[in-house]
Each structure stands twice: as C-alpha cells, then as structure tokens.
Amino acid sequence: MKTKTLSIAALLLLGAVVFGGCSAKKLPFDYDLSYDTQKLVSFTPEAEKEAMPDPLNSERIKEAIERGLFEKGYEEASALGDFTVRYGMKIYKNRPSPITFGIGLGGISGNFGGSVSTSITPKHDEISLFIRMVDPKTKKVFWSSCVTKKWDGSDPAKREEIIDEAVRQMLQYFPKRGRKEVLQ
C-alpha cells in the first residue's frame, strides 16, 4: 500500500515538473531599456524585401501595423518619421504539429493502473511575422517582436484575419504615444 502511494506521488510530481515548465509564457517582444519612446510621434512603414513573400500580404501587414499604431496615438509620416517600422513575413510549408502527451492514473478495488499516450496531428503551414522599430538616425533597432501563427492561405479573408491577429498580438506590447513603459 505504501509503495502504491509513493508511486502515485512520484507520478504526480513528475507530471507537475513536466507540465509546469510549459506554463511559463514567453512574451513575444524585446526592447532596448535605454531608448526613450516618449519623444516618438510619427512612423514610416518599410517592408523587409528579403522577408516578403508577395505584395498582397505585404500590404495586409502594413495596413494592420498602421491601424495598430494609429490606435496608440502615432501618426504616419509623409516623409521620414521619428521611427521606422520594418516588417516582414516568412511562410513555412508542411510544419509538423506539436506532439501531445497525456498521463492517466486510476485505481479500483485496491488495484492501480496508468497509461501514457502521444498523438501526432497532420502537418500544416505556418507564418512567422516580425516587426522591428528602428531609429532612423542611428539605424538601431529599439523594439522588436515576432509571432508565429498557423497559416491558411486558401482564402484572402482568412489571410487578412490571421495577419491582423498576429500584428495586434505584437503591437499590444508597444507603448502608447508619449509613454516610455512597455506593458508586460
């Protein structure tokens, strides 16, 4: 009986350690602590030519960035802005889906049983979108973000929805106009 209790406790502890490491959420951005974003008013969008699969998706990303920055109080510059927003997207075909892992424990009438299962789902396409805020004078990146999303390239409306969500997810951490702090 004591051995069964120790086995159950060991399995529960192992499960907590394995799944506890997965619960920490990595924020999808990085920034230069010393850069003062309070002075920023206007931006200039600029596509990274090496990371742009086609002009339609480039335009979708640009429009999503503009909407996101307008909501934060920034203006698009007619010439060179206070900061340049460089953006790009890469498509990865036939990416393997994550493997799922489960542990089951049970007992009845003094007996104990357990199981371990795994499953692999079909492959899918993914996109990786990035945004880099660059000081136009020094050419140094002061804020950057990257998000990877499952990609459905079969429908233009679905493409736009995926891009809008990815850009919104990244820009939610960029400070509003006139503020220095980055939300976490």
C-alpha positions, -999 to +999 in steps of 0.1 A: +000+000+000+028+024+009+046+016-024+014+025-043+011+058-025+047+066-032+043+057-069+013+079-072+031+108-055+061+103-078+040+103-109+021+134-098+053+152-091+068+142-124+036+155-142+038+188-123+075+192-133+069+184-169+038+205-174+049+233-150+078+241-174+053+246-202+031+270-183+057+299-184+046+323-212+074+339-232+064+375-242+068+380-280+089+411-279+122+426-268+133+462-264+162+485-255+157+496-219+177+529-226+157+540-256+132+569-248+100+562-267+082+592-251+095+615-279+081+594-307+052+609-327+054+597-363+064+565-381+074+553-415+065+517-425+090+498-445+088+462-458+119+440-455+124+429-491+141+396-482+112+386-459+081+394-480+065+366-500+042+387-521+028+423-524-007+414-512+004+401-479+029+430-476+000+454-479-021+435-454+007+437-428+013+474-435-023+482-430-026+462-398+005+480-384-009+514-394-042+506-377-024+494-346-001+524-343-030+549-351-049+533-321-018+540-299-018+577-310+010+576-336+008+593-370+022+581-403+049+605-416+047+619-451+085+617-453+108+603-427+092+596-393+106+596-358+109+558-361+108+533-390+086+502-387+103+474-406+081+443-411+082+410-428+067+376-431+081+341-439+059+312-448+069+277-437+053+248-455+043+214-440+054+222-404+048+193-381+021+200-355+031+198-318+031+164-302+005+160-274+013+140-243-010+127-216-008+107-184-037+088-169-039+073-135-066+053-119-074+028-093-103+005-083-106-022-056-071-017-044-056-021-079-037+007-096-032+014-133-018+041-155-013+050-191+008+073-213-003+084-247+010+105-275-005+117-308+008+135-338-016+155-359-012+163-396+013+188-409+003+224-416+017+257-429+029+284-405+039+321-409+063+340-389+057+377-388+081+403-373+081+440-366+112+460-358+111+496-346+142+513-358+157+548-350+161+563-385+192+584-374+212+556-357+197+527-377+195+508-344+165+486-335+150+497-302+119+474-301+112+441-319+085+415-319+079+382-337+049+359-337+043+325-354+008+315-365-008+286-382-014+298-418-044+292-440-035+305-474-067+293-491-088+324-486-078+361-488-102+370-459-087+343-437-052+355-446-061+390-435-077+378-403-045+358-394-023+388-402-045+412-382-044+390-352-007+385-353+001+422-356-024+431-329-008+405-306+027+420-313+017+457-310-002+453-278+032+455-260+044+486-278+040+518-257+013+543-264+024+577-278+040+598-251+047+569-228+080+551-220+069+520-203+063+487-221+034+467-209+040+431-198 
